[in-house]
């Protein structure tokens, strides 16, 4: 029972880290595109 709980918690944490990493990468890519295109301000 405890092992199942820990396994679920670990999976949840890993999922959140992957999601945050994906969002961070998307923000960085958007900032780079904005810098090259000059049409959108970063953080807009």
Biopython code that builds the backbone (N, CA, C, O; Angstrom):
import numpy as np
from Bio.PDB.StructureBuilder import StructureBuilder

atoms = [
    (1, "UNK", "N", (0.838, -1.199, 0.000)),
    (1, "UNK", "CA", (0.000, 0.000, 0.000)),
    (1, "UNK", "C", (0.877, 1.255, 0.000)),
    (1, "UNK", "O", (0.670, 2.171, -0.796)),
    (2, "UNK", "N", (1.848, 1.281, 0.896)),
    (2, "UNK", "CA", (2.758, 2.434, 0.936)),
    (2, "UNK", "C", (3.576, 2.501, -0.349)),
    (2, "UNK", "O", (3.819, 3.585, -0.878)),
    (3, "UNK", "N", (3.998, 1.344, -0.847)),
    (3, "UNK", "CA", (4.786, 1.315, -2.082)),
    (3, "UNK", "C", (3.970, 1.858, -3.251)),
    (3, "UNK", "O", (4.493, 2.602, -4.081)),
    (4, "UNK", "N", (2.702, 1.494, -3.321)),
    (4, "UNK", "CA", (1.838, 2.001, -4.391)),
    (4, "UNK", "C", (1.689, 3.515, -4.288)),
    (4, "UNK", "O", (1.699, 4.215, -5.300)),
    (5, "UNK", "N", (1.551, 4.017, -3.066)),
    (5, "UNK", "CA", (1.413, 5.459, -2.859)),
    (5, "UNK", "C", (2.679, 6.188, -3.307)),
    (5, "UNK", "O", (2.611, 7.210, -3.990)),
    (6, "UNK", "N", (3.837, 5.649, -2.912)),
    (6, "UNK", "CA", (5.105, 6.275, -3.292)),
    (6, "UNK", "C", (5.293, 6.229, -4.806)),
    (6, "UNK", "O", (5.769, 7.193, -5.405)),
    (7, "UNK", "N", (4.921, 5.116, -5.418)),
    (7, "UNK", "CA", (5.067, 4.981, -6.869)),
    (7, "UNK", "C", (4.178, 6.006, -7.571)),
    (7, "UNK", "O", (4.599, 6.634, -8.543)),
    (8, "UNK", "N", (2.958, 6.175, -7.084)),
    (8, "UNK", "CA", (2.043, 7.150, -7.680)),
    (8, "UNK", "C", (2.548, 8.572, -7.494)),
    (8, "UNK", "O", (2.451, 9.396, -8.403)),
    (9, "UNK", "N", (3.086, 8.858, -6.315)),
    (9, "UNK", "CA", (3.610, 10.193, -6.042)),
    (9, "UNK", "C", (4.797, 10.491, -6.940)),
    (9, "UNK", "O", (4.920, 11.590, -7.480)),
    (10, "UNK", "N", (5.676, 9.498, -7.097)),
    (10, "UNK", "CA", (6.850, 9.689, -7.949)),
    (10, "UNK", "C", (6.424, 9.933, -9.389)),
    (10, "UNK", "O", (6.988, 10.795, -10.063)),
    (11, "UNK", "N", (5.437, 9.186, -9.866)),
    (11, "UNK", "CA", (4.949, 9.363, -11.233)),
    (11, "UNK", "C", (4.349, 10.760, -11.404)),
    (11, "UNK", "O", (4.534, 11.398, -12.441)),
    (12, "UNK", "N", (3.635, 11.228, -10.388)),
    (12, "UNK", "CA", (3.027, 12.556, -10.446)),
    (12, "UNK", "C", (4.103, 13.636, -10.506)),
    (12, "UNK", "O", (4.006, 14.573, -11.299)),
    (13, "UNK", "N", (5.128, 13.501, -9.664)),
    (13, "UNK", "CA", (6.216, 14.484, -9.643)),
    (13, "UNK", "C", (6.950, 14.496, -10.979)),
    (13, "UNK", "O", (7.245, 15.563, -11.518)),
    (14, "UNK", "N", (7.244, 13.316, -11.513)),
    (14, "UNK", "CA", (7.934, 13.228, -12.802)),
    (14, "UNK", "C", (7.081, 13.863, -13.894)),
    (14, "UNK", "O", (7.596, 14.581, -14.751)),
    (15, "UNK", "N", (5.783, 13.601, -13.862)),
    (15, "UNK", "CA", (4.882, 14.188, -14.852)),
    (15, "UNK", "C", (4.878, 15.707, -14.773)),
    (15, "UNK", "O", (4.892, 16.386, -15.800)),
    (16, "UNK", "N", (4.860, 16.239, -13.557)),
    (16, "UNK", "CA", (4.875, 17.695, -13.387)),
    (16, "UNK", "C", (6.193, 18.283, -13.873)),
    (16, "UNK", "O", (6.206, 19.339, -14.505)),
    (17, "UNK", "N", (7.300, 17.610, -13.584)),
    (17, "UNK", "CA", (8.601, 18.101, -14.041)),
    (17, "UNK", "C", (8.657, 18.128, -15.564)),
    (17, "UNK", "O", (9.156, 19.086, -16.154)),
    (18, "UNK", "N", (8.145, 17.075, -16.199)),
    (18, "UNK", "CA", (8.134, 17.017, -17.662)),
    (18, "UNK", "C", (7.262, 18.142, -18.216)),
    (18, "UNK", "O", (7.628, 18.793, -19.195)),
    (19, "UNK", "N", (6.116, 18.365, -17.590)),
    (19, "UNK", "CA", (5.210, 19.421, -18.039)),
    (19, "UNK", "C", (5.876, 20.787, -17.896)),
    (19, "UNK", "O", (5.816, 21.606, -18.813)),
    (20, "UNK", "N", (6.511, 21.036, -16.747)),
    (20, "UNK", "CA", (7.182, 22.318, -16.529)),
    (20, "UNK", "C", (8.337, 22.498, -17.503)),
    (20, "UNK", "O", (8.549, 23.595, -18.021)),
    (21, "UNK", "N", (9.079, 21.434, -17.753)),
    (21, "UNK", "CA", (10.188, 21.512, -18.702)),
    (21, "UNK", "C", (9.665, 21.833, -20.094)),
    (21, "UNK", "O", (10.265, 22.623, -20.822)),
    (22, "UNK", "N", (8.547, 21.218, -20.460)),
    (22, "UNK", "CA", (7.952, 21.477, -21.775)),
    (22, "UNK", "C", (7.497, 22.917, -21.891)),
    (22, "UNK", "O", (7.694, 23.551, -22.928)),
    (23, "UNK", "N", (6.884, 23.445, -20.827)),
    (23, "UNK", "CA", (6.427, 24.832, -20.847)),
    (23, "UNK", "C", (7.614, 25.782, -20.916)),
    (23, "UNK", "O", (7.585, 26.766, -21.654)),
    (24, "UNK", "N", (8.648, 25.490, -20.156)),
    (24, "UNK", "CA", (9.838, 26.337, -20.172)),
    (24, "UNK", "C", (10.487, 26.349, -21.544)),
    (24, "UNK", "O", (10.938, 27.392, -22.017)),
    (25, "UNK", "N", (10.533, 25.183, -22.184)),
    (25, "UNK", "CA", (11.123, 25.090, -23.513)),
    (25, "UNK", "C", (10.282, 25.873, -24.511)),
    (25, "UNK", "O", (10.818, 26.548, -25.390)),
    (26, "UNK", "N", (8.966, 25.781, -24.375)),
    (26, "UNK", "CA", (8.072, 26.511, -25.280)),
    (26, "UNK", "C", (8.263, 28.014, -25.103)),
    (26, "UNK", "O", (8.287, 28.756, -26.084)),
    (27, "UNK", "N", (8.399, 28.465, -23.859)),
    (27, "UNK", "CA", (8.610, 29.894, -23.614)),
    (27, "UNK", "C", (9.943, 30.348, -24.199)),
    (27, "UNK", "O", (10.025, 31.426, -24.788)),
    (28, "UNK", "N", (10.978, 29.542, -24.044)),
    (28, "UNK", "CA", (12.286, 29.895, -24.588)),
    (28, "UNK", "C", (12.234, 29.943, -26.110)),
    (28, "UNK", "O", (12.801, 30.845, -26.726)),
    (29, "UNK", "N", (11.553, 28.972, -26.716)),
    (29, "UNK", "CA", (11.435, 28.940, -28.175)),
    (29, "UNK", "C", (10.651, 30.150, -28.666)),
    (29, "UNK", "O", (11.001, 30.751, -29.681)),
    (30, "UNK", "N", (9.594, 30.507, -27.948)),
    (30, "UNK", "CA", (8.787, 31.671, -28.336)),
    (30, "UNK", "C", (9.612, 32.947, -28.232)),
    (30, "UNK", "O", (9.509, 33.827, -29.086)),
    (31, "UNK", "N", (10.424, 33.049, -27.194)),
    (31, "UNK", "CA", (11.266, 34.234, -27.025)),
    (31, "UNK", "C", (12.292, 34.328, -28.154)),
    (31, "UNK", "O", (12.555, 35.414, -28.669)),
    (32, "UNK", "N", (12.870, 33.184, -28.537)),
    (32, "UNK", "CA", (13.832, 33.181, -29.642)),
    (32, "UNK", "C", (13.160, 33.582, -30.943)),
    (32, "UNK", "O", (13.700, 34.384, -31.704)),
    (33, "UNK", "N", (11.978, 33.024, -31.202)),
    (33, "UNK", "CA", (11.242, 33.374, -32.423)),
    (33, "UNK", "C", (10.920, 34.865, -32.432)),
    (33, "UNK", "O", (11.066, 35.532, -33.455)),
    (34, "UNK", "N", (10.486, 35.377, -31.294)),
    (34, "UNK", "CA", (10.140, 36.794, -31.210)),
    (34, "UNK", "C", (11.374, 37.653, -31.483)),
    (34, "UNK", "O", (11.281, 38.686, -32.145)),
    (35, "UNK", "N", (12.517, 37.228, -30.976)),
    (35, "UNK", "CA", (13.744, 37.995, -31.171)),
    (35, "UNK", "C", (14.120, 38.023, -32.652)),
    (35, "UNK", "O", (14.520, 39.062, -33.176)),
    (36, "UNK", "N", (13.991, 36.885, -33.318)),
    (36, "UNK", "CA", (14.361, 36.817, -34.734)),
    (36, "UNK", "C", (13.340, 37.510, -35.624)),
    (36, "UNK", "O", (13.702, 38.191, -36.583)),
    (37, "UNK", "N", (12.062, 37.335, -35.302)),
    (37, "UNK", "CA", (11.021, 37.923, -36.147)),
    (37, "UNK", "C", (10.791, 39.396, -35.825)),
    (37, "UNK", "O", (10.486, 40.196, -36.709)),
    (38, "UNK", "N", (10.940, 39.742, -34.552)),
    (38, "UNK", "CA", (10.751, 41.124, -34.152)),
    (38, "UNK", "C", (9.295, 41.557, -34.195)),
    (38, "UNK", "O", (9.011, 42.754, -34.239)),
    (39, "UNK", "N", (8.368, 40.606, -34.184)),
    (39, "UNK", "CA", (6.953, 40.956, -34.276)),
    (39, "UNK", "C", (6.259, 40.857, -32.926)),
    (39, "UNK", "O", (5.282, 41.563, -32.679)),
    (40, "UNK", "N", (6.760, 39.978, -32.039)),
    (40, "UNK", "CA", (6.124, 39.770, -30.741)),
    (40, "UNK", "C", (7.143, 40.052, -29.649)),
    (40, "UNK", "O", (8.284, 39.595, -29.721)),
    (41, "UNK", "N", (6.733, 40.799, -28.648)),
    (41, "UNK", "CA", (7.628, 41.094, -27.545)),
    (41, "UNK", "C", (7.681, 39.908, -26.581)),
    (41, "UNK", "O", (6.631, 39.372, -26.228)),
    (42, "UNK", "N", (8.863, 39.484, -26.146)),
    (42, "UNK", "CA", (8.962, 38.391, -25.165)),
    (42, "UNK", "C", (8.221, 38.751, -23.884)),
    (42, "UNK", "O", (8.351, 39.864, -23.373)),
    (43, "UNK", "N", (7.453, 37.815, -23.375)),
    (43, "UNK", "CA", (6.692, 38.057, -22.160)),
    (43, "UNK", "C", (5.372, 38.745, -22.419)),
    (43, "UNK", "O", (4.670, 39.100, -21.473)),
    (44, "UNK", "N", (5.015, 38.941, -23.674)),
    (44, "UNK", "CA", (3.740, 39.587, -24.006)),
    (44, "UNK", "C", (2.596, 38.625, -23.782)),
    (44, "UNK", "O", (1.438, 38.980, -24.005)),
]
sb = StructureBuilder()
sb.init_structure("model")
sb.init_model(0)
sb.init_chain("A")
sb.init_seg("    ")
for serial, (resi, resn, name, xyz) in enumerate(atoms, 1):
    if name == "N":
        sb.init_residue(resn, " ", resi, " ")
    sb.init_atom(name, np.array(xyz, "f"), 0.0, 1.0, " ", f" {name:<3s}", serial, name[0])
structure = sb.get_structure()
